[in-house]
Amino acid sequence: MRLNTSLFRSIVAALLLVLLGLPAAAFAQHCPFDGGAMIVVELVDSHNKPFTDASRYLTLREVDNPDPSRCKYADKLGIFKMLPPIDEFATRYERRGKSEFKERCKDCAFNKDGFYSVILGQATENCMIEMPGSNDYTYVKRKYEVSFDMNGFSKQMRIPEDRIYEMCTGYGSWSRMQAVKFVLPALKIKVS
């Protein structure tokens, strides 16, 4: 039985391409923090002085979602406490710890006092609406506002969609993330 050499070469070449391409494809799809998205708020007074120790007064709230029950995996309006970014990271990714945040955020402008953040998961960043008869979803971006509430004073501000940053390092360094500046009047914050 005689083997067709051109067919044999074609098969070998195709197998080599597949075998060599698999590790590259597998590596390209792995991304630390894939599915995570960060919102950062800089809380300042009218003189641009940072408010520190204000986590208990800040919340991130989902708005403009008339029927959250249609959203798979997160079927209620999202309400999240805001923490300093390093603390939010350590809470969300507790096994990675604060040291990894410090390493990835050496040059982040928001890694200091007066900045607060929330890390959203895929289902809280997007309303995932299940498509009938399939295992696929339609993704609708959720909308958020930050709310500051203290001793009867209340102020809200909408978070622009372009200030919800994917944490996947494939999108770039975390230093690309810019905080939304939330200006409050001069208030005395009681530290207890």
C-alpha positions in Angstrom: 0.0 0.0 0.0 1.4 3.3 -1.1 1.0 6.4 1.0 0.2 9.7 -0.7 3.1 11.9 0.5 1.4 15.2 -0.2 -1.7 14.2 1.8 0.6 12.9 4.6 2.5 16.2 4.7 -0.7 18.2 4.8 -2.0 16.2 7.7 1.3 16.5 9.6 1.4 20.3 9.0 -2.2 20.7 10.2 -1.6 18.6 13.3 1.5 20.7 14.1 -0.4 23.9 13.7 -3.1 22.7 16.0 -0.7 21.4 18.6 1.4 24.6 18.6 -1.6 26.9 18.6 -3.4 25.2 21.5 -1.1 26.5 24.3 -1.2 30.1 22.8 -5.0 30.0 22.6 -5.3 28.7 26.1 -2.9 31.4 27.4 -4.7 34.1 25.5 -8.0 33.3 27.2 -6.6 33.3 30.7 -6.9 36.6 32.3 -6.5 37.4 36.0 -9.7 39.1 37.4 -11.7 38.3 34.3 -15.3 39.1 35.0 -14.5 41.7 37.6 -15.1 45.4 37.0 -14.1 48.3 39.3 -15.8 51.6 40.0 -13.7 54.2 41.8 -15.0 57.4 43.4 -12.9 60.2 44.7 -14.7 61.9 47.6 -13.7 65.5 48.1 -15.1 68.7 49.6 -15.6 72.0 47.7 -11.9 72.9 48.4 -10.7 69.6 46.9 -9.8 68.2 50.3 -10.3 64.4 50.5 -12.9 62.9 52.8 -11.3 60.0 54.6 -13.0 57.5 56.9 -16.3 57.9 54.9 -17.1 54.3 53.9 -20.1 54.0 56.3 -21.8 56.9 54.4 -21.2 55.7 50.9 -23.2 53.2 48.8 -23.3 52.3 45.2 -26.8 51.7 44.0 -28.2 50.3 40.8 -30.7 52.6 39.0 -33.0 52.5 36.0 -33.7 48.8 36.0 -37.5 48.4 36.1 -37.4 44.6 36.3 -34.3 43.2 37.9 -35.9 39.8 38.3 -35.2 39.1 34.6 -31.5 39.3 35.3 -30.0 35.9 35.8 -27.6 35.4 38.9 -28.3 38.9 40.3 -32.0 39.4 40.2 -32.3 42.3 42.7 -31.2 45.9 42.4 -27.6 46.1 43.5 -26.7 48.0 46.6 -23.0 47.9 47.6 -20.9 49.5 50.4 -17.9 51.4 49.1 -14.5 50.8 50.7 -11.0 52.1 50.1 -9.8 50.3 46.9 -7.2 48.2 48.7 -9.8 47.0 51.3 -12.4 46.3 48.6 -9.8 44.2 46.7 -8.8 42.3 49.8 -12.5 41.6 50.6 -13.4 40.5 47.1 -10.2 38.6 46.3 -9.3 37.5 49.9 -6.9 34.7 48.8 -4.8 37.2 46.8 -4.4 39.7 49.6 -3.4 43.3 49.8 0.1 42.7 48.5 -1.1 41.8 45.0 -3.2 44.9 44.9 -0.1 47.0 45.9 1.9 45.3 43.2 -0.7 45.9 40.5 -1.4 49.4 41.6 2.0 50.9 42.2 1.2 53.7 39.8 -2.6 54.0 40.4 -3.8 57.5 41.2 -6.6 56.1 43.3 -4.4 54.2 45.8 -4.6 56.8 48.6 -6.9 58.4 51.1 -10.2 59.8 49.9 -10.8 57.1 47.2 -13.5 54.4 47.5 -14.4 51.6 45.2 -16.7 48.6 44.5 -15.7 45.6 42.5 -18.6 44.2 40.5 -18.9 40.7 39.2 -20.1 39.8 35.7 -23.8 39.5 36.7 -23.7 42.8 38.7 -22.0 44.7 35.9 -24.4 43.4 33.3 -28.0 42.2 33.5 -27.7 38.8 32.0 -31.1 38.0 30.3 -31.4 34.3 29.4 -32.4 33.8 25.7 -35.4 31.4 25.4 -34.5 28.0 24.1 -30.7 28.4 24.4 -27.9 28.6 26.9 -26.9 32.1 25.8 -27.6 35.5 27.3 -28.2 39.0 26.2 -26.0 41.4 28.2 -27.5 44.8 29.2 -25.1 47.2 31.0 -26.4 48.0 34.5 -26.4 51.7 35.6 -25.2 52.9 38.9 -25.1 56.0 41.1 -23.0 56.7 44.2 -24.9 57.9 47.2 -23.6 59.8 50.3 -25.9 59.8 53.3 -25.0 61.3 56.7 -27.0 62.9 59.5 -29.9 63.9 57.2 -27.6 65.1 54.4 -27.9 63.2 51.2 -26.4 63.6 47.7 -26.3 61.2 44.7 -24.2 61.2 41.5 -24.6 59.0 38.4 -21.6 56.9 37.5 -20.8 57.3 33.7 -20.7 54.0 31.9 -17.1 54.6 30.7 -16.0 54.8 34.3 -16.8 51.1 35.0 -13.4 49.5 34.3 -12.8 45.9 33.4 -10.2 44.5 35.8 -8.9 41.9 33.3 -5.2 42.9 32.7 -5.8 42.2 29.0 -7.5 45.6 28.9 -4.3 47.3 30.3 -2.8 48.3 33.6 -5.1 49.3 36.4 -3.5 52.8 36.3 -5.8 53.5 33.3 -8.8 53.5 35.7 -9.9 57.0 36.6 -12.0 57.9 39.6 -15.3 59.8 39.4 -14.9 62.9 41.4 -17.8 63.3 43.9 -17.7 66.8 45.4 -19.5 67.4 48.7 -19.9 70.6 50.8 -17.6 71.0 53.8 -19.0 68.4 56.4 -17.8 67.2 59.7 -17.5 63.5 59.6 -17.6 61.9 63.1 -15.1 59.2 63.5 -16.2 56.7 66.1 
